[in-house]
């Protein structure tokens, strides 16, 4: 398939009249010379944004923990609400919720997702007849929506650094190391072009070092993700247990390289920032969730100055708009540093275009997608913005991505393509009605059903 893009975001900015070719594998191929027969795609084509951190099931509880109560008003109080919710979920619920969350991602500009999947067993902790029942459910949701998914089965073995036993809803998360590696092997044996597998360690508090090293040794290829240093309490507990801060401890193992994604890394020292940047790993930033949970703020400007790579994720899905993640990153810096237009590069002075391009590249690295952007060899995952809308009148080509990121134009996303196939048409997913109906059925039942 050959397309002529009216406008497209390339590494050095927006260009006009860009030829692209998509091969049979759903990747961009050398375009060659124009034949004059290419299909014209009006508007602005952007690389699809990779969502590097998702817990799909949490979409169904987004907004339900915003009430002042006796619970601790922090991440830890929110976690209690999440635990009560997760006890009710069936594989059918997980598939329905995931499909709807992924549909929303596609309609907002995400075209791929890393699913950080730690929900493995029945509410009692007993295994399903198929240990992959819930992993297969989130895969089915991705297939239903048509998004590219990197499934990250997640190891979870203890309640805190001190080996505290798992209890309550945490029993659904537990695996011994051998069972976990068997699950990973099974999922890898059933991959497809849009459904691949990496691995995740839930956190240093949930995975002892011996298991961390065993899984890292077994995961010789593909992405490796971990939650880390999200909360100050986590940092204090880590120092009490090992004498080291979480990022300091993890980098000190010598395991971290460019395949790794350190999710959150909110509470880091200057030395940790520099070491993380030099490791080649990606910082997985989820600013709408981190703000919602009161986690803190990541020093993105210092990290970029050190040469660090980053991407964005929707995490708990209080927002499913990648632009809101990018705006939140920049606006947090502006309020903190008391100046404007901070996240830019020498070759890219436009803040929106810089943030967008950097997050696409970092996200693609974190998902193990290889090349990123509208370039030969990269997955043909892209979106098209309708620049004929009145809201874009007077916006120059150079400022189009800035306008898309910083001054939202609702409904302007016209198309989304995944693997060379259109999955959003005229701003809507073709299966929206059916997917939304299944989601509504599951969530209505979950709300009505008393907690176990």
C-alpha positions in Angstrom: 0.0 0.0 0.0 1.3 3.5 -0.9 0.0 6.7 0.6 0.7 10.4 0.0 0.5 12.3 3.3 -0.5 15.9 3.0 1.5 16.7 6.1 3.6 14.4 8.4 5.7 14.8 11.5 9.2 13.6 10.8 12.2 13.8 13.2 13.1 17.3 12.2 9.5 18.7 12.1 6.4 18.8 9.9 6.9 18.2 6.2 4.4 18.3 3.3 3.7 15.8 0.6 5.3 12.8 2.2 5.2 9.4 0.4 5.0 6.3 2.5 4.7 2.6 1.6 3.4 -0.2 3.9 4.6 -3.7 3.3 2.7 -7.0 3.8 4.1 -7.3 7.4 2.5 -4.0 8.4 5.7 -2.0 8.5 6.9 1.1 6.7 8.9 0.2 3.6 11.0 2.4 1.2 8.6 4.6 -0.6 10.6 5.1 -3.8 9.5 7.6 -6.5 5.9 8.7 -6.9 3.8 6.8 -9.4 1.0 9.4 -9.2 -1.4 6.6 -8.0 -0.9 7.0 -4.3 -4.0 7.5 -2.1 -4.0 11.1 -0.7 -4.4 11.3 3.1 -5.3 14.9 3.9 -4.4 16.4 7.3 -1.5 15.8 9.6 -0.1 12.3 10.1 1.7 11.6 13.4 3.4 8.4 14.6 1.0 6.7 16.9 1.9 7.1 20.6 3.0 4.0 22.5 1.3 3.7 25.9 4.1 2.2 27.9 2.2 1.5 31.1 -1.4 0.2 31.4 -3.4 -1.7 34.0 -6.5 -2.2 31.8 -8.9 -3.3 34.5 -8.4 -0.1 36.5 -10.3 1.8 33.8 -13.5 0.5 35.3 -12.7 2.1 38.7 -11.2 5.4 37.5 -12.9 8.2 39.4 -14.3 6.0 42.1 -11.6 6.8 44.7 -12.0 10.6 44.8 -14.0 10.8 48.1 -12.5 12.0 51.3 -13.0 9.2 53.9 -11.2 7.5 56.7 -8.7 6.0 54.2 -5.2 7.4 54.0 -5.3 10.2 51.5 -2.4 8.9 49.4 -1.5 6.1 47.0 -1.9 3.6 49.8 -5.5 4.6 50.5 -6.2 4.4 46.8 -4.7 1.0 46.7 -7.2 -0.3 49.3 -10.0 0.8 47.0 -8.3 -0.9 44.1 -7.9 -4.1 46.1 -11.7 -4.2 46.9 -12.5 -3.7 43.2 -10.1 -6.4 41.9 -11.6 -9.1 44.1 -14.7 -9.1 42.0 -13.2 -9.4 38.5 -13.8 -12.5 36.3 -11.9 -13.2 33.1 -15.0 -12.1 31.1 -14.9 -8.8 32.9 -11.2 -8.3 32.3 -11.7 -8.9 28.6 -14.6 -6.5 28.3 -12.9 -3.8 30.3 -9.7 -4.1 28.4 -11.4 -4.0 25.0 -13.1 -0.7 26.0 -10.0 0.8 27.5 -8.0 0.0 24.4 -10.7 1.4 22.1 -10.6 4.6 24.0 -6.8 4.6 23.7 -7.1 4.2 19.9 -9.6 7.0 19.6 -7.3 9.3 21.6 -4.0 8.6 19.7 -2.4 5.6 21.4 -1.7 2.8 18.9 0.2 0.4 21.0 0.2 -0.5 24.7 2.4 -2.3 27.3 -0.1 -4.1 29.5 1.5 -4.5 33.0 -0.5 -7.6 34.0 -0.3 -8.8 37.6 -3.9 -10.2 37.9 -3.3 -14.0 37.5 -5.6 -16.1 39.7 -9.1 -16.6 41.2 -10.1 -14.3 44.1 -9.1 -17.1 46.6 -5.6 -17.3 45.1 -6.4 -20.7 43.5 -5.3 -21.1 39.9 -7.7 -21.2 37.0 -7.7 -24.4 34.9 -5.6 -22.4 32.5 -2.9 -20.4 34.4 -3.1 -17.9 31.5 -6.8 -17.3 31.7 -6.6 -13.7 32.8 -3.6 -13.0 30.5 -5.6 -14.4 27.6 -8.5 -12.2 28.6 -6.5 -9.0 28.3 -5.0 -10.3 25.0 -8.5 -10.9 23.8 -9.5 -7.4 24.7 -6.6 -6.0 22.6 -7.5 -8.2 19.7 -11.1 -7.0 19.9 -10.0 -3.4 19.8 -7.2 -3.9 17.2 -4.5 -2.2 19.3 -0.9 -3.5 19.3 -0.2 -5.0 22.7 3.0 -6.0 24.4 1.8 -8.2 27.3 3.9 -8.0 30.4 3.1 -10.8 32.8 4.1 -9.5 36.2 5.8 -11.3 39.1 4.5 -10.5 42.5 5.7 -12.5 45.6 5.6 -10.5 48.8 3.8 -7.6 50.5 6.9 -5.5 51.3 10.6 -5.5 51.4 10.7 -7.4 54.6 9.1 -10.5 53.0 5.6 -9.7 54.4 3.2 -12.4 53.2 0.5 -11.6 50.6 -3.0 -11.2 51.9 -6.5 -10.4 50.6 -6.7 -9.4 47.0 -2.9 -9.7 46.7 -3.4 -13.5 46.6 -4.6 -13.1 43.0 -1.2 -11.7 42.0 1.1 -14.4 43.5 3.3 -16.7 41.6 6.4 -18.6 42.5 9.3 -18.0 40.1 9.1 -21.3 38.2 5.3 -21.0 37.7 5.8 -17.5 36.5 8.5 -18.4 34.0 6.2 -21.2 32.6 3.4 -18.6 32.2 5.8 -16.3 30.2 6.9 -19.2 28.0 3.4 -20.2 27.3 2.4 -16.7 26.3 5.5 -16.3 24.1 4.6 -19.5 22.3 1.2 -18.0 21.2 2.3 -14.6 19.9 1.2 -12.8 16.8 2.4 -9.7 14.9 0.2 -7.5 17.2 0.4 -9.6 20.4 3.9 -10.0 21.8 5.3 -10.6 25.3 7.8 -9.1 27.6 8.1 -9.4 31.4 7.6 -7.3 34.4 8.6 -7.3 38.1 5.9 -5.6 40.0 8.3 -3.6 42.3 11.3 -4.1 44.5 8.9 -4.3 47.5 7.0 -7.2 45.8 9.9 -9.1 44.3 12.9 -10.3 46.4 16.3 -10.0 44.8 16.8 -13.7 44.1 13.6 -13.8 42.1 14.5 -10.5 40.4 17.8 -11.9 39.2 16.3 -15.3 38.1 13.6 -13.6 36.0 16.1 -11.1 34.5 18.4 -14.0 33.6 15.6 -15.9 31.9 14.4 -12.8 30.0 17.3 -12.6 27.6 15.3 -10.6 25.0 12.3 -8.3 25.0 11.1 -5.6 27.3 11.6 -5.7 31.1 9.5 -3.3 33.2 9.2 -2.5 36.9 7.4 0.0 39.2 10.0 1.9 41.2 10.4 4.8 43.6 6.8 5.9 43.1 6.2 7.0 46.7 8.4 8.4 49.5 7.3 5.6 51.8 8.6 3.1 49.3 12.0 4.9 49.3 12.1 4.9 53.2 11.2 1.2 53.3 13.9 0.3 50.7 16.6 2.2 52.7 15.6 0.4 55.9 15.7 -3.0 54.1 18.8 -2.6 52.1 20.5 0.7 52.9 19.9 1.8 49.4 17.2 3.9 47.6 15.1 1.8 45.1 16.6 3.2 41.9 20.1 3.1 43.4 19.6 -0.5 44.5 18.2 -1.6 41.1 20.9 0.0 39.1 23.5 -1.4 41.5 22.5 -5.0 40.4 24.0 -4.4 37.0 20.9 -5.8 35.3 19.5 -2.7 33.8 20.1 -1.9 30.2 18.2 -0.4 27.2 15.5 -3.2 27.4 14.3 -1.9 30.8 11.6 0.6 31.6 11.6 2.0 35.1 8.0 3.1 35.7 7.5 6.3 37.7 11.0 6.7 39.3 9.4 9.8 40.8 11.7 10.1 43.8 15.3 10.1 42.5 18.5 11.9 43.4 20.7 13.7 40.9 23.1 10.8 41.0 20.3 8.3 40.3 19.0 10.5 37.4 22.4 10.5 35.8 22.9 6.8 36.3 19.5 6.0 34.9 20.1 8.1 31.8 23.5 6.4 31.2 22.0 2.9 31.6 20.1 3.4 28.4 16.8 2.4 30.1 13.5 4.4 29.6 11.8 6.3 32.4 8.1 5.4 32.2 6.2 8.5 33.2 2.5 8.5 34.0 1.9 12.1 35.1 -1.9 12.1 35.2 -1.9 9.1 37.5 1.1 10.3 39.5 -0.7 13.6 40.0 -4.0 11.9 40.8 -2.3 9.7 43.4 -0.2 12.5 45.0 3.0 10.6 44.1 5.2 13.6 43.4 6.9 15.1 40.4 9.6 13.8 38.1 12.5 16.2 37.3 12.2 15.8 33.5 14.3 18.8 32.6 17.3 17.4 34.6 16.8 14.0 33.2 16.7 15.2 29.6 19.9 17.3 30.3 21.6 14.0 31.3 20.6 12.4 28.0 17.7 10.3 29.4 14.9 8.6 27.4 11.3 8.7 28.5 7.9 7.6 27.4 4.4 8.1 28.7 1.7 5.8 30.0 -1.9 6.0 31.2 -1.4 3.7 34.2 -4.7 3.9 36.2 -6.5 5.5 33.2 -7.9 8.6 34.9 -6.9 9.9 31.5 -6.6 8.0 28.2 -5.3 11.0 26.2 -1.5 11.0 25.5 -1.6 14.8 25.0 -2.8 15.2 28.6 0.2 13.2 29.8 2.6 15.4 27.7 0.9 18.6 28.8 1.1 17.5 32.4 4.8 16.8 32.2 5.6 20.3 30.8 3.1 22.2 32.9 4.4 20.6 36.1 7.9 21.8 35.1 6.6 25.3 34.3 4.9 25.6 37.7 7.9 24.2 39.5 10.6 26.2 37.7 8.5 29.3 37.1 9.3 29.6 33.4 7.9 28.4 30.1 8.7 26.1 27.1 11.2 23.9 29.0 11.2 20.5 27.3 12.7 21.3 24.0 15.8 20.3 22.1 18.5 22.1 20.1 17.1 20.6 16.9 13.5 20.9 17.9 12.5 24.2 19.6 8.8 23.5 19.4 7.8 22.1 22.7 4.8 20.1 21.6 6.7 18.5 18.7 9.7 17.8 20.9 7.7 16.1 23.7 5.6 14.1 21.2 8.6 12.8 19.2 10.6 12.0 22.3 7.7 10.1 23.9 7.1 8.1 20.7 10.8 7.1 20.5 11.0 6.3 24.2 7.7 4.4 24.2 8.8 2.4 21.1 12.0 1.4 22.9 10.1 0.4 26.1 7.8 -1.8 24.1 10.6 -3.3 22.1 9.1 -2.1 18.8 12.4 -1.2 17.2 12.5 1.9 15.0 10.0 4.6 15.8 8.2 7.2 13.7 7.2 7.4 10.1 10.3 5.7 8.9 11.4 2.6 7.0 11.3 -0.5 9.2 9.0 1.0 11.9 5.6 -0.5 12.6 3.0 1.3 10.4 1.1 2.7 13.4 0.0 6.3 12.9 -2.8 8.7 13.4 -4.2 11.4 11.2 -5.4 14.8 12.5 -8.1 16.7 10.5 -6.3 20.1 10.0 -9.2 21.4 7.9 -11.3 22.0 11.0 -11.9 25.6 11.9 -9.9 25.2 15.1 -6.7 24.9 13.1 -7.2 28.0 11.1 -4.1 30.2 11.1 -1.9 27.6 12.7 1.4 27.3 10.8 2.8 23.9 9.8 5.6 24.2 12.4 3.1 24.9 15.2 0.6 22.1 14.3 1.9 19.6 16.8 2.2 22.3 19.5 -1.5 23.1 18.9 -2.5 19.4 19.0 -0.7 18.9 22.3 -1.2 22.2 24.2 -4.6 23.5 22.9 -6.8 20.4 22.5 -9.1 20.3 19.5 -11.8 17.7 20.6 -12.7 15.4 17.8 -9.8 16.3 15.5 -8.4 12.8 15.4 -9.8 11.4 12.2 -8.0 8.1 11.7 -5.8 5.7 13.5 -3.8 2.9 11.8 -2.2 -0.1 13.5 0.1 -2.5 11.5 -0.9 -0.8 8.3 -4.7 -1.2 8.9 -7.2 1.6 9.7 -8.8 0.9 13.1 -10.4 4.3 13.7 -12.5 6.0 11.0 -13.9 9.5 11.1 -12.9 9.7 14.8 -14.7 6.6 16.0 -13.9 2.9 16.3 -16.2 0.8 14.1 -16.9 -1.6 16.9 -17.5 1.0 19.5 -21.2 0.2 20.1 -20.6 -3.5 20.7 -17.5 -3.1 22.8 -19.2 -0.4 24.9 -22.2 -2.6 25.5 -20.1 -5.4 26.8 -18.2 -3.0 29.0 -21.4 -1.5 30.4 -22.8 -5.0 31.2 -19.6 -6.0 33.2 -19.3 -2.8 35.1 -22.9 -2.6 36.0 -22.7 -6.0 37.5 -19.5 -5.3 39.3 -21.0 -2.2 40.9 -24.2 -4.0 42.0 -22.4 -7.1 43.3 -21.3 -7.0 47.0 -17.6 -7.4 47.7 -16.4 -10.9 48.5 
